[in-house]
Amino acid sequence: MAQGEYGLFTKYFLKYIKKEGMPLREVFHNVRQNVYKDSRKKQLPLVRNGIGMGEFYFTLPKINFPSEPLKTSVAPPLTQKLATPTSIVKIKEKPKKYTLSIDTNCKYSHIYITNIKPKYERGMRLSPGIYKLKIVVSGYKKLRYTLNLFQDTHLRLELEKKSTAVATHKDKGYWTNPKTRLAWEDNIQKTSMINWSDSAALSWEDAKEYCKNLDLGDCHDWRLPSLYELFSIVDYKRYQSAIKKPIKNVSGGFYWTSSTVVPDTSGFFSNMFGASNENIAPSQAWVIYFLDSSSETATFATDGHVRCVRGAQR
């Protein structure tokens, strides 16, 4: 990257915070998608939304003020008889309304606005405010969405299919996540060589080799998971064993990932923001502690635990 240029994350972050009326969640969504696309699917920033209720904007929506100056009335002379109160006509301005259209990834969707009486119709006009949406489709999980309507809005929502796959494979020693379709090693007998103990933990290179040679469930394509893949089995509602419940065998130490880190000479991990240093070889990799769902980096020579994964990589 040439001197003075921004990394992918910073480049798109600066682009989208200037968009008028774009909420913070949409800013990071667009940044995340563009970084993933421009990096040829090698970088996928991890975004956590800490905002509770309401919306946050870097650039407020544009407000259209009336172009014509307000007309003022001239007070009549004192000698002129003033109009009686009964002759004064009050004109009420109609509140501005905005159009609302909703699309989903399903052909037949039942869309409801639960906090108003009128039924939803595509292109209906509504007053500015908060509206609670409910989308119901057969074979898909019910979706609830809160919309802050302040302009004409065309909303697209994605529904998730209900899983019909079998999630556990106790007889084969691994567990398949029905959402990601990734299979995770969970057999203490097959991993007795490390026995989930600190004294028998593996270096990063040995962990990769272990997964490469693993023969489990009549499958031979096991590998070391990426950071985002390993995060997919973290259960943030649990503590001291913050891992998805079907998985039983877990240690208190950290677990290796295949995601490497190139240290920046400036003292900051520049690749976190899309930059890279081609002259420096990776010397560290990301690791995850299932004790408290935290993550950090460790040098390749450090001893850690391993949980192999298999499944199509995109």
N, C-alpha and C positions, 0 to 999 in steps of 0.2 A: 504494500500500500504506500503510495507516494506521501511525502511529508505534507501535512496540512489537510489531508483528506480525512473524512470521518469513516468510522467503521459502519457496517450495514445497519446495526441496531440504532446508532446515533443518527445516521443519515435519515432513516425513515421516521424516527421519533421526532426529529426537528421538522420534518415535512408535515406530519399529521397533527402536531399540536397547533399548527397555524390554521387548520381547517375550522371555519366558523360553525359553531353549533355541534361539533363532534364530541360526544361524551368520552370520558377517560377510558371506559371499557372498550369502546370502538377504536380509540387511538391505538391501544396496545394490541387489539385483535389484528388491525391492519399492519402494524409494525411486525408482529409475529409471522403473519402470512408472507409478507414481502421478504423478510430475512430468510425464511425457509426456502422460498422460491429462488432468490438471487444467489444463495449459497449452494444451490444444486442439492437441496435437501440434506445438507450436512449440519446446518445450525437450526435449532428450534428453541428460541428463548423461552424460559420458564417464567410465566407471569402469574402473580398472585394478586388478587383484588382485595385490598384491605378496607375499601369504602363500604359502609353499611347501607343506610337508606339514602335515596336521592341520587342525583347525578353530579359529576364534577366536570367542569369545562376549563381548558386552557384559554380558548377563545370563545366568548359568548356568542350565541346566535344573533344574527343581524336583525335589528328591530327597524321596521319601516315606519318612519314618522310621516305625517301628512305633509305633502309638498306645498299646499296652499297655506298662506298665513291665516290665522284665526280672525274671523270677522268680529269686530267690536261694535257695540251699539252706543250711540250718543245720547246722553241724558237729555230729556226734554226741558225746555225753559220752565222756570218756576211758575210763569203765568199760565202754562198749558196744564190742562187737567190730566192728572195721571190716571192710567188705566186701573180699574178695580181689580182686586185679586181674582174675581170670577172670570175675567177676560184673558188671563194669562194662560197660554198653552204650553205645557211641558212636553218636550220631545225626547224620548228615550232612544239612545243609540243601541242598535242590535249588537250583541256580543259577537266577535269574530269567531268563525268556526273553521276547522281544518278537516281535510279528507283523510280517511284511514283505509288502507288496503293491506291485507295479510295473505302471504303465500307460505306454503310448507313444502317439504320434500315428499308429501303423500298426495295421491290423486284425490282421495275423498277425505276431507277433514271437517270435523264439527268444531266450529269456533264460537266461543261464548265470551261475552264481556260481563263478568259476574257482578260488578258493582253499579250497573245501570239497568233500567228496564228494557229499553229498545234492544231488539235482537241484532246481532251483527250482520251487516250487509257490506259487500265489497264496495269501497268508495263512499261509505257513509260519512256524513259531516258531524263532527263532535266539537264541543267547546274545549278550550285548553284545560288540562288537568291530568290527574292520575287515573289510569284505567287498568283493571286487573283482568288478564286474559286467561282462558283455559281452552286447550286444544285436545280433543279426544279423537283417536283413530284406532280402529280395530287392528290388533297385532302390534301396536306401538305403545310405549310408555306415555302416560298422561303428562302433558306439559303445562306448567303454569308460568306466566310471564307478566311482570309489572311494567307498564308503558307510561312514560311521561310525555304527553302529547302537547307540543308547543309549535308545531308546523305541520304542513302536509307530509304525511308519512306513508311509505311503502315498506312494510316489514316482512322479512323472510325468516322463518323459524325452522329449525331442524329437529325432527323427532327421532327418538332412538327406538329401534326395534326391540321387542321383548325377546329375551334369550330363551331358546328351547334346547340349547346344548347341555350335555352332561358336564358338570364342572369338575368333578373329582374322579381320579383314577387311582383308587387305593391299591388295587392289585398290581398296577404298573409302576408305582413309586413316583408319580409326578401329578401335578395339578394343572388343568387348563383353565385360564381365565376366560369366561364366556364373552367378556366385552372386547378384549384385545386379541383373542385367539392365540395367545402365547402360552406355551407349555413350560411349567417351572419344575425343576428338580425338587423332589421332596421325599427322598428315600434315605433314611439313615444308614441302611445296609450298603447301599451303593456308594455312600460317601464316607465309609468307615476309615478311609485312608487319611482323612483330615479330622474326622470325629468331632467337628465343630468345637475344638478346644484350642486355646492359645498356643499350646506347645506343638501342635501339628498343623498350624495355619500355613498358607502358601504365599509366595511372592506373586507379583502381578503376572510375570511371564509363566510361572508354574501354574497359576490359576487358569490362564488361557489354554495351556497345554492339557490340563486336566479335563476341561470342557470339550476340547477337540477330540480327545480319546474316550470320552464317556460313551458307554453302551447301555442305554436305559430305555425300556419300553420298546425294544426292537427298533430303536432309532439311533442314528449315528451322526446327526447334524446338530448336535448341541454346541453352544458357544457361550462366551462371556457376554452378559447383557450390557446394553448402553445405559447411561445415566437415566434417561427418560423411561426406558423399559423397566428398570429396577424401581423407579419411583411409582410405577403403575401398581405395584403390589404393596405400597405403604398404606397403612390404615391410620390416619391422623386422629381418629377418635380413641385409639388405644395407646397405652403407655407401658414401657418395659417389654412389650412385645408388639410393636407397632407394625404388624404385618397382617395381610388378609387372613381371615380365620381358617379357611381350609388348609393353609400351610401350617404344619405342626413343628417341624424341625427348624429351630432358629437359635442363634447364638447372640451373646451380648456384644461381641466385637463387631468391627466394620466388615462390609462386604464389597468386593471389588466390582468395578464396572469397566467396560472397554473404552469409555470416554477419557481421552488423554488431555493433558494441560501443558501448554507451552508457556513458561514463565516469561514475563516482559521485563526487560532490564530496567524499566522505570519503576519497578516495584509493584505493578498492578497487572492482573491477568487480562491482557488486552483482548484475548480471544473471547472473553465473555461479551464483548460488544462488537463482535464480527471481525476484528482485526486479527492478523496472524504474523508470526515472524518465521519466515521460511529458513532462516539461517540457524535456528536453534531447534534441536530435536526434542520431542516430548520426553520429560523425565518424571512426570507425575500422572496420576489418574484419579478420577473422582471415586469416592467411596460413600457408602450410606450406612448409618447405624440404625438398626431396627429397634434398638432400645428406646430411642426417643425421636425417631424419624429425621434426625439431622444428617447433614452431608458436609464433606470437606474433601481436601485433596491429600494424597499420600504418595511418597516416592515409590518407584517400582520395586525396590528391594525390601520394603516393609512387608511384614507378614500379616495376612488378612484372610477372611473366609471367602467362600465362593458359592454361588447358587447359579447353576447353568440354566440356560433358556434355549428354546428352539421355536421356530416360527418364521414366516416370511418377513424379510426386511424390505422396507420401502425406500 
